[in-house]
Amino acid sequence: MLTVRSALNCSTVLALALVSASAKAEDLTFTLTNNSSFVVVEFYASPSDVGEWEEDILGTGVLGSGEYSQITIGDGREQCEYDLRFVFDDGDVVDRGGVNLCETGSYTLTD
């Protein structure tokens, strides 16, 4: 027999599962490929409508020449267009604006 308390507990569990699935669906995952001649030591991706850079996605890691990585932006936004910033081991910085990462599912950096 289903009690009112059991029904409420089931409803709570279901609601939490739906919220979790919804938040997960908003994560943006794409493949970043470094086909340049240099090592990427910092990588930033910020929504195009944001006026400042988010945190370095690579953290303490690097993306070597000829390497690729699956990148997940879990910022909870429902946005596809991002500005990208690459900082190389020689100190050079390259910015790419307005990249639609949902449409492409990947981004390849070249010289």
Secondary structure, DSSP 4 states (H G I P E B T S, - for coil): ---HHHHHHHHHHHHHHHHHHHHHHT-EEEEEEEESSS-EEEEEEEETT-SS----SSTT--B-TT-EEEEEE-S-----EEEEEEEETTS-EEEEEEEEHHHHSEEEEE-
